[in-house]
Amino acid sequence: MKLGKLLWGAAASALVLAQAFAADLTSQLGIQTWTLRNLDFDQVVAFAKKHGITNLQVISKHIDPNSPREEYLKKKAVLEANGLRAYTFGVAGTSLDKEQNRKLFTFAKDMGIQLIIVEPNDFKILENLSELAKEYDIKVAIHNHGIRSLYGNPLVVRTLLKHLDPRVGVCMDAGWITSTGMDPTKIFKEYEGRVFDIHLKDKRVEKTQGDDVAFDTFIGEGQGNLANLLAELEKTNWKGILAIETDSGDFARSPDEFVSKAKAFVEKSSK
């Protein structure tokens, strides 16, 4: 009887600890370095260290996959020396030429990257990316922009994913989903485990006589109901990275406040 109680108590304690760990999304925060597009590589490194963010989703301005191998490996070494990592690259340019895309996967393998963010300008490109994802065992995530972009409608993306290797999934941009009037939490659920990466972005939508216009806000202050999304990520024990990002030129010119508020929002939501 005592042994049974002891085992039950141990199991209960383990469950509490597991739930607490799963709820801490702060360890899964990253930054899309498009947010830091006005900074050079060394400044990005300093910025990430200052804000305690170790996961970088890099753009070509900061690490170019088409640069000489020794050049990008040197930058990888700088990241590692500072306790940082480029966990992914994107949004990456892609081609109908499979061998051209292979260079991107070789770069990813060299960098220790297990995920590549893409937004191909032709659905046919997804076929060779799917083949390369399987060959290299490196995931590919399709990014979305506004509703009029190729991948702006999640239903279109879900249909495409049915015909691709399971290593191909989604980089869900919460801000652009919000701009369409859809709910990021609902869309996340509908992808049924195929969301590999999230751009943590918020927007507000203003009605006009023409098209509706979407503007970036501080994370958590827009119409994305991002607290609900974070709660769903905690509930499902989602393992990806929340890459803080903004399309706003004003926020990008002064990113410290934007990133600090984003971190504070996630920290508050994870308590």
Steps between C-alpha positions, in 0.01 A plus 500: 500500500778739595685411179185570299459841664866574441476410132180701460663800668805473278284478188294801608814702566642403161177609332508838674861550398424397141209741483708782643775433247256483212347832605830687491507635146772752580764237428348463152531866409711600202532797271457534127794722410282685249398682819867607524537582131661835578781327693806321363596147606717603796227733625245218474724282716530775761126568490407134548737467796366820656143370483582143601378347174706207375290381203549697179301466180743670267453688176759520223618846610637339815604157371490444127470137384648606166813642659823293505475203735787623715321832545174361637684240709699783657173668598373171639809488721433854620144404594615193688768696685225733622257226601273559199382288209342550161220248544358577157538718191229681311304598327732323254496548127415182309506378141335255262855364461538232766880516489489872566288431808746231608749778577257630762483158667879465491526839670247390763691178566827693539334742742329231706162636392211253517231727352483721190229765454373543143227671299545371143357707215380183326320204658710264286809597700353330806544161333879520479521662844303206638744257338799688641341518846473121497851451359669729755253436784464877539155652550353764271237747619275700266458863604186703438447864418167674434187331368589584140838328516536141379492365855277761663204261518569221752257269318723518192808419711330207674402359162859526376638332812292188438719423197838579657743321730413536873823698537330784313279713723421859585666811633183667624524879500246595766497862389415429139235249608349777713507738204262268312243513780571140599590380848861376538401253774230341285735480201772343715259226610385435144857431387494193728865487599650636178597839648877479541573868564307813598567864420385672816345811354186699576295735285191715511276532198340830403200522269532729198286575196730273304695205637537458874843610621702313764754666730750337733453550873703401803461126558177435690347841425347421161202296387676162486386387849851367540448410866257235373760373254765473772254313722439251218874454448540427871205261497636299208862518619604647166877468449577767240644849523305823532699740285428861598448701183370832373429639156488853642779729391453707815540201732799380297674835540471466877463127571597498868159601634318276253699189595493578874120532493468180298707311757300650787174396335614139458639487853172631643294260289714201607444552873 
